[in-house]
Amino acid sequence: MIAFNNLPIELIEKILLKLDHFDNIPQALRHQWYYHVNIDTTLTLIIKHESKKLYDHKYRIFVNSGAPKRFDFDCNFFLADHERLISRKSLNLCLDLIDYLEIWCENAQVRELWYFYLFTYPFCFRFNSSGRRNATISDLETLEKEDDIFENASREYNSKVIQNLKDRIGYFVDFKFDNFLQSIYRGKILLLASSLRNFANQSIVSNFDPTFLNLRIVYDGKTKRLPIDDVSDHQFENLVAFELELLGKDTKIDSERDLIDTLGENTKRITISIPKLNVHNLLSSLNYKQLNYLWITTKMESYGEKGSIRRRVNKQLMKDKVRGKNYHLRIID
């Protein structure tokens, strides 16, 4: 009796495409088929039989952006070679999988922690157990600086290949990124100051309006002044709680008043850590009793020396702008 895999590819594909479900077929066997048939059939089968697992993050589909490399066979993901995806039919199938297509990285630790989606590249995402509405946003340049496990990881990513795939898929990539950002309820951004600028410069970011937003911006050695336009070019409408940590000695923002205006009147909780902060301008820009909570971390010179007029004025402003006694100050060296 002839083995199934020894049948002509065309016949194997016809048989597999006629199957209504793969429920009783082990994942390891499915994967033998996925790598045995042509890429169009593979994508069709994945759409038909793995969609639920893709949605639940229990199955993943990667695109290799460089030359095909060896990898440990894993039934929990499929690795597609980018050169096999450039046909018109494959690209059309990619549209059905655009929510899940990721850029391949050899480092398993990186893959476990972050999702490098094709439609969000060069930005990557990490999710908690509540799903995509609670997301951390970063990029490789920042992660390489912040975490040793990402050392030299960017060498694996061929930006020209990735951009070519994005261009071939077309405007739908930006459309998906736009929808994705709009869906985030609780967002955290971990980026270099230069990467934050790149993120803000994308027109689709104008729809980014979470309810909770945490910004952790890493000094990139270029400018110590962070423009508020890099935080957002529009006023937030839904923002309730905002946290900003600006790392680096003597870093500052270009306008405390513009920051408060950008956050919007619905913001009730602010946690801010900036070495050189014009505390007076920040507080005086708030409405009377606008906040339910305020925590400021800054240098002594920003708040005022003990017994100084500046300190007394700022302390009174904190009382005026925050309900109850939910205001805190931490002085850093």
C-alpha positions in Angstrom: 0.0 0.0 0.0 1.5 3.3 -1.0 2.2 5.8 1.8 0.1 8.9 1.9 3.0 11.3 1.6 4.2 9.4 -1.5 1.1 10.3 -3.4 1.3 13.1 -6.0 1.2 16.5 -4.3 -1.9 17.5 -6.3 -3.8 14.5 -5.0 -2.7 15.0 -1.4 -3.9 18.6 -1.6 -7.3 17.7 -3.0 -7.8 15.1 -0.2 -6.8 17.5 2.5 -8.9 20.4 1.2 -12.0 18.2 1.2 -11.7 17.3 4.9 -14.2 19.2 7.0 -12.2 19.2 10.2 -8.8 18.1 11.7 -10.2 17.5 15.2 -9.0 13.9 15.5 -5.7 14.5 13.7 -2.6 15.0 15.9 -0.9 18.3 15.5 2.4 16.6 14.5 0.7 14.9 11.6 -0.9 18.1 10.5 2.5 19.8 10.5 3.9 17.1 8.2 1.2 18.0 5.7 1.6 21.7 6.1 5.3 21.5 5.2 4.7 18.9 2.5 2.1 20.7 0.3 2.5 24.1 -1.5 2.2 27.3 0.5 -1.2 28.3 -0.9 -2.7 25.0 0.3 -1.0 25.3 3.7 -2.4 28.8 4.3 -5.8 27.7 3.3 -5.7 24.7 5.7 -4.4 26.9 8.6 -7.2 29.4 8.0 -9.7 26.5 8.0 -8.4 24.4 10.9 -6.1 26.6 13.2 -8.0 29.9 13.4 -9.3 29.2 16.9 -5.8 28.4 18.2 -4.4 31.5 16.4 -6.9 33.7 18.1 -6.1 32.1 21.5 -2.3 32.5 21.0 -2.0 28.7 21.2 -0.8 28.5 17.6 1.4 31.0 15.6 2.5 31.5 12.0 5.8 33.1 11.3 7.4 34.5 8.1 11.2 34.1 7.7 12.6 37.4 6.6 16.0 36.0 5.6 17.4 33.0 3.9 15.8 29.8 5.2 17.4 28.7 8.4 17.3 25.5 10.5 15.0 25.5 13.4 13.7 23.0 16.0 10.4 21.5 14.7 7.6 22.7 16.8 3.9 21.8 16.4 2.8 25.1 17.9 3.8 27.2 15.0 4.3 27.2 11.2 7.3 28.9 9.6 6.8 30.2 6.1 9.6 31.3 3.8 8.9 34.9 2.5 9.9 33.9 -1.0 7.0 31.5 -1.2 4.5 34.2 -0.2 5.0 36.6 -3.1 2.4 35.0 -5.5 -0.9 36.8 -5.9 -2.9 34.0 -4.4 -0.6 33.7 -1.3 -0.7 37.4 -0.7 -4.5 37.3 -0.8 -4.5 34.4 1.7 -2.1 36.5 3.9 -4.9 39.1 4.1 -7.0 36.5 5.9 -4.1 35.9 8.3 -2.8 39.4 8.7 -3.8 39.6 12.4 -1.5 36.7 13.1 1.5 36.9 10.7 4.7 37.3 12.7 8.3 37.9 11.7 10.5 35.0 12.6 13.2 35.2 15.3 15.6 32.4 16.1 15.7 33.3 19.8 12.9 31.3 21.5 12.9 33.6 24.6 12.2 36.6 22.3 9.4 34.7 20.6 7.8 33.7 23.9 7.8 37.3 25.3 7.0 39.4 22.2 4.9 39.3 19.1 6.6 40.9 16.1 3.6 41.2 13.8 4.1 41.9 10.1 1.5 44.6 10.2 3.0 46.4 13.2 6.7 46.1 12.2 9.1 47.6 13.4 7.0 47.8 16.6 6.3 44.7 18.6 3.8 43.8 21.3 3.4 41.8 24.5 0.1 40.9 25.9 -1.1 39.8 29.3 -3.7 37.1 30.1 -6.6 39.5 29.3 -5.7 39.6 25.6 -4.9 42.2 23.1 -6.7 45.0 24.8 -3.9 45.1 27.4 -0.7 45.5 25.5 2.9 46.7 25.8 4.4 48.4 22.7 8.2 48.4 22.0 10.7 47.9 19.2 13.9 45.9 18.7 16.2 48.9 19.0 14.8 49.6 22.5 14.7 46.0 23.6 18.3 45.5 22.6 19.3 48.4 24.8 17.1 47.3 27.7 17.4 43.5 27.9 20.4 41.2 27.3 18.4 38.5 25.7 17.8 40.7 22.7 21.4 41.3 22.0 22.0 41.3 18.2 18.4 40.1 17.6 17.9 42.8 15.0 20.5 41.1 12.7 17.9 38.4 12.1 15.4 40.9 10.6 15.8 41.9 7.0 13.9 45.2 6.9 13.9 45.4 3.1 12.2 41.9 2.8 9.7 42.8 5.5 8.8 46.2 3.9 8.5 44.5 0.5 5.9 42.1 2.0 4.0 44.9 3.6 4.0 46.9 0.4 2.7 43.9 -1.6 -0.1 43.4 0.8 -1.0 47.1 0.5 -2.9 49.6 2.6 -4.6 46.8 4.5 -1.5 46.6 6.7 -2.0 50.2 8.0 -5.7 49.6 8.3 -5.1 46.6 10.6 -2.5 48.5 12.7 -5.0 51.4 13.0 -7.8 49.0 14.3 -5.3 47.3 16.6 -4.3 50.5 18.3 -7.9 51.6 18.6 -8.7 48.4 20.5 -6.1 48.9 23.2 -7.7 49.7 26.5 -4.7 49.6 28.8 -1.4 50.4 27.0 2.2 50.6 28.0 4.9 52.1 25.7 8.5 51.2 26.3 10.6 53.0 23.6 13.8 55.0 23.1 13.0 58.7 22.6 13.9 58.4 18.9 11.6 55.3 18.5 8.8 57.1 20.2 9.2 59.8 17.6 8.9 57.2 14.8 5.8 55.8 16.5 4.2 59.2 16.8 5.0 60.2 13.2 2.7 57.4 11.9 -0.6 58.9 10.9 -2.5 55.9 12.1 -1.3 56.6 15.7 -3.8 59.5 15.7 -6.5 57.0 16.7 -4.5 55.7 19.7 -6.7 56.6 22.7 -6.4 54.1 25.6 -8.1 54.6 29.0 -4.9 53.7 30.8 -1.5 54.7 29.4 2.0 54.1 30.8 5.0 55.6 29.0 8.5 54.5 29.8 10.9 56.5 27.6 14.6 55.6 27.5 17.2 58.4 26.8 18.8 57.6 23.5 21.9 59.8 23.9 20.7 62.4 21.5 18.4 65.0 23.0 17.4 65.3 26.7 14.2 67.3 25.9 11.2 65.2 24.9 8.7 67.0 22.7 5.1 66.5 23.8 4.1 66.0 20.1 6.1 62.7 20.4 3.7 61.6 23.1 0.7 62.4 21.0 -0.3 64.9 18.3 -3.9 65.0 19.5 -5.8 65.4 22.8 -6.8 62.1 24.4 -10.6 61.7 24.9 -10.7 58.5 26.9 -7.6 58.7 29.0 -8.3 58.3 32.8 -4.9 57.3 34.2 -1.5 58.4 32.8 2.0 57.4 33.8 5.2 58.9 32.4 8.7 57.8 33.3 11.5 59.7 31.4 14.8 57.9 32.0 18.2 59.6 31.8 20.0 62.2 33.8 18.6 65.7 33.5 16.0 64.7 31.0 12.9 66.9 30.6 9.8 67.6 28.5 9.4 70.7 26.3 6.2 71.9 27.8 4.3 70.8 31.0 1.3 72.9 29.9 1.1 71.1 26.5 1.3 67.8 28.3 -1.7 68.5 30.5 -3.6 69.8 27.5 -2.8 66.6 25.6 -3.9 64.4 28.4 -7.4 66.0 28.4 -9.8 66.9 31.1 -11.0 63.3 31.7 -7.6 62.3 33.2 -7.9 61.7 36.9 -4.7 60.0 37.9 -1.2 61.1 37.0 2.1 59.5 37.9 5.1 61.3 36.5 8.9 60.8 36.9 11.1 63.4 35.2 14.4 64.6 36.6 14.0 68.2 35.5 10.3 69.0 35.7 8.7 72.4 35.9 6.4 71.4 38.7 4.7 74.8 39.0 3.7 74.8 35.3 2.5 71.2 35.5 0.2 71.9 38.5 -1.0 75.3 37.4 -2.2 73.7 34.1 -4.6 71.4 35.9 -8.2 72.3 36.7 -9.2 72.8 40.4 -9.6 69.4 42.1 -9.3 67.7 38.7 -7.2 64.7 39.9 -8.0 61.9 42.3 -4.3 60.9 42.5 -1.0 62.5 41.8 2.6 61.2 42.3 5.6 63.3 41.2 9.2 62.1 41.2 11.7 64.8 40.4 14.8 66.6 41.6 14.8 69.0 44.6 15.5 72.0 42.3 12.3 71.2 40.3 10.0 71.2 43.4 11.8 73.7 45.6 14.2 73.6 48.6 12.8 73.2 52.0 11.4 76.5 53.3 11.5 78.1 49.9 8.6 80.1 48.4 8.6 77.8 45.4 8.1 74.8 47.6 5.3 76.4 49.5 3.5 77.5 46.3 3.9 74.1 44.7 2.6 72.3 47.9 -0.5 74.5 47.9 -1.1 73.9 44.2 -1.0 70.1 44.9 -3.7 70.5 47.5 -5.8 72.6 45.1 -5.5 70.3 42.2 -5.9 66.9 43.9 -9.0 65.6 45.8 -8.3 64.5 49.4 -4.7 64.0 50.3 -3.9 61.6 47.4 -0.8 63.5 46.3 2.8 62.3 46.8 6.3 63.7 46.1 9.5 61.8 45.8 12.8 63.7 45.5 15.6 62.1 43.5 19.3 63.0 43.5 
